[in-house]
């Protein structure tokens, strides 16, 4: 008897034990399985290697009480991303580097069982009518799932783990994502209720930065968050978390970001936090920035601060209101205060490469002013990236902050 056959028999004999359970007791389940195997040895004269027993029992407990072969990877604090390309190739990102693991699913059906388990808990679905889904695990990890025919070579699971080791702004300073001056400046900007856009490519740390800055929002402020999948982690008491909803099997019931954003404006928010700007809701976001909603925070995929402005403008044009480009550009400039640009460098480290202010319009183009920038010195291939954060001078709103009671030392902006 091989391990797959042993697991098949154990699954058949024990799966009824977890029916109706919200949480599976691993110890109880493991004990029942081991007792069952001992009875097989006595009654059926099975010869089963003890090492194989341990492996089979652990694997099934991971299936029933966790997420199968992904469970150990989810618990590993050094793993930041998990990428399963079909049942037999599971890659991870650890310390910024991607590598193939020895973990595999037993079969296509085994992988589909784990996918269904991930999706069913969220009320979403993955099937032929809806072959991809974004969901969140209970620990806050974000999961993207695709199945054939959308993913040609088999189902895929991509998990971006919640960075459990990053609990505060101090943690990302220690990691070298930004320096202490930049951190102090961003704290002041949070207290001053600036409208901030966190930009960068996928996996560069945008949402992490937003999360670690969120404790500097005053406790009395009413916060409305809007997300496609739950990633924002804010501990304030007066908070309402809104989540988009996909269409049902009949194509009805869809509720998108734009609808939720419009509704959030009626909920008397002190701040609106948008998990990601990705479509026509960009126009509503831009107009909200200009309607007195100070302290609005949002995430956007863009490779530079200038690209972030261009993407915002383009998405707003898709709203179909036939507004001229110069009008949208003017609203962006007058409403958005700051862009915090993120990047993952070649050695896998994550940096805030720009903190950039919008200072006006000249020749029909928005003028950007870098307050801080990360400058690359060298990359020797062994020690990795070498560079430094430089200050480029105070923002134009520096004097206004002191009048609002928000203190910033001018030493923050000097080299």
Secondary structure, 3 states (H helix, E strand, C coil): CCHHHHHHHHHHHHHHHHCCCCCCCHHHHHHHHHHHHHHHHHHCCCCCCHHHHHHHHHHHHHHHHCCHHHHHHHHCCCEEEEEEECCCCEEEEECCEEEECCCCCCCHHHHHHHHHHHHHCCCCCCCCCCCEEEEECCCCCEEEEECCCCCCCCCEEEEECCCCCCCCHHHHHHCCCCCHHHHHHHHHHHHCCCCEEEEECCCCCHHHHHHHHHHHCCCCCCEEEEECCCCCCCCCCCEEEEECECCCCCCCCCECHHHHHHHHCCCCCCEEEECCCCCCHHHHHHHHHCCCCCCCEEEEECCCHHHHHHHHHHHHHCCCCCCCHHHHHHHHHHHCCEEEEEEECCCCCEEEEEEEEEEEEECCEEEEEEEEEEEEEEECCCCCEEEEEEECCCCCCHHHHHHCCCCCCHHHHCC
